């Protein structure tokens, strides 16, 4: 098999693929056109089509109502979650504030006790220094 034979085979394969793709697109287009024509005929010309339109309209309204209800429920859930989170944060801040105040009080009490101990120790040292030597 020569290079020209291979090239011809490749070109023929490509041509067949393009032709097959064109045929598929034509068939698909015809199928869509037929489906649109049939649907148009059903919905516009017959009593059954009018009933179908009404049923589809009601189904669409039901779907929209379901979506609306789901959205409202999710919004309420999110709102409740946000309120719970706000309460939890408020409680945590309050607890931290109370603990901070407790620590401040403990520090102040400790400082006062240390000051008293230092004063007493100073007095004791002064007394010891003023004792006569024996």
HUKA-V115221 format. One line per field, one symbol per residue. ss: DSSP state (h for helix, s for strand, l for the rest). phi: phi as a letter, one per 40 degrees, with the letter a starting at -180 (. if undefined). psi: psi as a letter, one per 40 degrees, with the letter a starting at -180 (. if undefined). Layout:
ss = ???
phi = ???
psi = ???
This chain:
ss = llhhhhhhhhhhhhhhhhhhhhhhhhhhhhhhhhhhhhhhhhhhhlhhhhhhhhhhhhhhhhhhhhhhhhhhhhhhhhhhhhhhhhhhhhhhhhhhhhhhhhhhhhhhhhhhhhhhhhhhhhhhhhhhhhllll
phi = .ccccccccccccccccccccccccccccccccccccccccccbbbcdccccdccccccccccccccccccccccccccccccccccccccccccccccccccdcccccccccccccccccccccccccccccb
psi = hidddddddddddddddddddddddddddddddddddddddddddidddddddddddddddddddddddddddddddddddddddddddddddddddddddddddddddddddddddddddddddddddeiih.
